[in-house]
Amino acid sequence: MEQCPFCDIVKGVGPVSTVYEDDNTMCFIPLQPIYPGACIVIPKPHIDHFTDVPDDLAAQVMVTAQRVGRKIREVYQPLKVGMVVHGFGVHHAHLNLVPQYDPLDITYKHLAYIENGEIQFGLKPLPTPTRDELDAMARSLRLDD
């Protein structure tokens, strides 16, 4: 298996701004959040496809996402909190929590840019906050228990 950055995070060897962690799930701020408060929720075991996550573990991932999603609403006050499982990027099942201030936010409109007269999609236009900024976002969303 190729090296998995999410598995490194679970093992405690990868850099992370943790929002929540229990025995089976973990939630953290991505390196390039679409908006402040955007999070990733993962099952701790390495499973590539979200559809391969056992039902009981998938339910735990969803409960974590629900709890953190409520905290995102409280702290950042978006109109909605979207949940996206698209399965690309890191080959470790993950659910993205996206604060939505506009109906197009769930489409990751921030990833679009024009290059050579054509619309491109990529991480190029996203800001890259410092670790301190990422840690501050994580602290703002930590659950009290």
Summary of the structure (lengths in Angstrom):
residues: 145
radius of gyration: 15.1
end to end distance: 34.5
largest distance: 50.3
contacts: 392
relative contact order: 0.20
helix: 35%
strand: 22%
